[in-house]
Amino acid sequence: MKIHEYQARDLLSQAGIPVPPSSVIESPLMAEDAFARATKGMSSPLAVIKAQVHAGGRGKAGFVKLVKTAAEAKAAAEFMLTNKMVSVQTGPEGLAVKKLLVAAGVDIAKEYYLAITTDRASRRNVLIASKEGGVEIEKVAEENPAAIIKEFLHPTLGLQGFAARKVAYQLGFTGKLASQAADIMQKLAKLFVEKDCSLAEINPLVLTSPPPSTPSALLAIDAKFNFDDNGLFRHPELQAMADPTEENPAELRAHAAGLSYIALDGNIGCLVNGAGLAMATMDIIKLHGGTPANFLDVGGGATEEAVTEAFKIILSDQAVKGILVNIFGGIMRCDVIAQGVVNAAKTYKNADGSMGFKVPLVVRLEGTNVEAGRKILSEAKSLVPTLQAATDLSDAASKVCKAVG
Amino acid sequence: MAILIDASTKVICQGITGGFGGSHTKGCYLYGTQLVGGVTPGKGGQKFEVDAHSAVPIFDTVKQVVDATGANATMIFVPPAFAADAILEAADAGIRVICAITEGIPVNDMVKCRAVLDEMNSGRDAQRRIHLVGPNCPGVITPGKKTGGGAASNDPYTCKAKGGGGCKIGIMPGYIHTHVSESKTGKAVGIVSRSGTLTYEAVWQTSRLGLGQSTCVGIGGDPIRGLNHIDVIEMFERDPDTHGILMIGEIGGSDETDAAAYIKKHVKKPVAAFIAGRTAPKGKRMGHAGAIIGGADDTADAKIAALQAAGAKVALSPADMGKMMAEAMGIGG
C-alpha cells in the first residue's frame, strides 16, 4: 500500500522527525491562508505547492511550483486543481488532482538521502544513507556505488545508537548536527518497524542554509512510504490512509473478492490458480506470440463464485479479446472446477444486459478427475459456443493466441 | 532415503481445529502420513476425528505433544498474526522440520523469527538442525508406493504396513506424485520450488514422463523464509535416491542466482530449471510477496542466464519442465 506525501509528512512529524511547516488544501480559496501559515516569520516568503497524487513526474508536468506571494499561490492552486496532470506515469488521459500540499520553502545548503528497507539476501532490515540526496538513489547506486552507506538493523533491537552515530559521521556531520542526524535515523528505523513498512524513505533530508547567526538544522523535505500488505491487518490507522481513487478499480474489486489481480496491457485475459502458475501462464502466452491482459490468481479454491467474479473483473478491461483459464486441480477436483467454469460462462451477464459469454474461452484443466472435467467441457459446447478445451499448457496457449488473432 | 521427511517421520498439525488445518490434516492422514497429534491452545484433551475409524489427540502446547508422542515434524496452519510465534514454539519444543503453510505473515515478524532460528541453529551439526520450510508454501512430500485407495483412514494411499510408506506434510495433492519403484524409468527427481500449483504441474509432468520423485519441497513465496533453493539443492545432491534436481524459481530476490553459483561449483547431478515471470512488469507484486522485480539482477532473464551458465537445462516454457529434466538425465527424447 502507498500513501500521499502529506500523509508521509504527518507520519514523520508524529515520530518526532522535523519537517517544514505545511498544510493541505482542497480549494484555491484556501491557498492564500495556507501560504501565509507556511511562510510566517520569513523575511522573503517562499512556499512550494505540490499536487498530492501517487504518480511520479509531478515536477515536469508543472504540478510542483515555487511561489513567492499569496496571489501566486492562489494561481498555482487554481491551475493544479482544475487541470488534469499528465506525466509519463499517468498515461495520456491524465489524473485529476484533489489535494495540494502547501509547504514552507527552505534554503538548502546540502541534500542527503535516508531510507530503511528489508534486505532479502541478509534477511535484515537495512538503513541506506547517502551524501548524494535529492536525486534518484538507483542512479547513485549505479554511477557511484561508493556513495551509498549501508547499516543493518539488529532484528530485535533495531537501529542502535552507536550504529546511527557511525553513519552520521560517515555522512560528514559533526557536533550537534551529527547527534540530530543519528536521532532522525533511529526515529525513522523505529517508525519502519512499528508501522510494518516495506520502504521508509526521506529524500531529500536537507541541511538548511539559514541567515547568519542562526544555526543550521536538518529537515525532511520529501518522504515516501510503502507498507507490507501482510502487516496492514494490525494498522487500522494506515488502512484509513488508503486513497481508493489512486488505485486501479479492477484491482480494488479483485482484492475485495480475495483474488489477486494486476492489470497489464495485452488482450488475453488469464484466470489461473496459484501465483507461480499464473506468472508461468503469462509467460507461455507470450512465447506463443500473444500478450497477457492481466495476472489473476483465483486462489486454491477456484469455486464457481470466484470464477464468476474473476470473469467479470477480466472482462471489465475493454482490451480483452479472449480468456485463457488454466487450473491445476489438486485438492479441488477438475469436474467440479469445469462445472463452475461452464456455469459462470453460461450465466455471464454482458454490459448490454445480454446473457452468455461472447469472447473466445480456452480452458485447460489438469489434475484430479481430469477426464470427467474434460467431458463436462466438451459437452458444454452448446451452452458456451466460444468454449474450447485444451489438452495441455502449450495447446491452451496456442489455441487462445489463435482465437484472438 | 529421501530428504527432510520419510515414512518414520511423526507429524503434528498446529492449528488442527481450524477449517483449513483440519481438512488438510485429514488429507495427510489419508495419504499415509504418520500423524500423531495436533495443537490448538485451549483445546487440549479433545480428539481430532479423521473419520469414523481414526482420531488423534489434541494438545494445548507443542511441548506436550512432543513429550507424549515423540513428534518431530509439524505443519502450521495458524492465522498470520500468530504464525511466527507458532514457528518458534515448535522450534523451542524440539521439532526438527517445521512446515509453515500460513500465507500472509508480516515480513517484520519473519525477520525476527528467522533471526531467532538462526541463533538456535548456530553451532548445531547437520543432524540436529531445525529446518523451517515456508512460510506461504505447499509443504513437503516424500512419496510412498501406492498400496491403497486413500479414501479412508483404514485404507491409506500409501500404507507403511503394506510396504508403502510415504509422508505428506502440507496441502499438495498426494496422488500426482510417483514413488520411484512405480516409475517407468526407475529414476527419481528432487523438486524444489517457490510456487504451489506450478510445483504440481512439474510433478505431474515428471510423473507422466516416467520419473518418480524422491522428495518435493515447496519453499514458499515470501521474501524472508526458512530453507532457500540452495539449502534444498545441497540436500538433494547428498541424497543417494535423488537422481536429478528440478528447481522452479520466479522473479524477485537473488535466491536462484545464488543457487546457480552453488550448482556450478558443487552439484554433479543433472539439474533442470524453470523461472516464472519473464513477462511480469517491474515494480508490481505478482501475487507472492516475494515476487516483485526490484533491480536488474532479480529479473527472470538474469536468473535464466545464470542457471544456463551453471550447466542447468532451463525450460523457457512451463510446459517443458518435465521434458528438460528428462533430457538433463539423458532419458527419452
Interface residues (C-beta under 8 A of the other chain):
Chain A: T118 R120 A121 R123 R124 N125 E138 P155 T156 V193 D196 S198 D228 D229 N230 G231 F233 R234 S260 I262 L264 V272 N273 G274 A275 G276 L277 A278 M279 A280 T281 M282 D283 I284 I285 K286 L287 P292 F295 D297 G300 F328 G329 G330 I331 E366 G367 T368 D392 L393 S394 A397
Chain B: H24 G27 P80 A81 G104 I105 P106 V107 N108 V111 K112 R114 A115 V116 I171 M172 P173 Y175 I176 S193 R194 S195 G196 T197 L198 T199 Y200 E201 W204 G221 P223 I224 I248 E250 I251 G252 G253 S254 D255 D258 F274 A276 G277 R278 T279 A280 P281 K284 R285 M286 G287 H288 A289 G290 A291 G295 A300 L316 S317 P318 A319
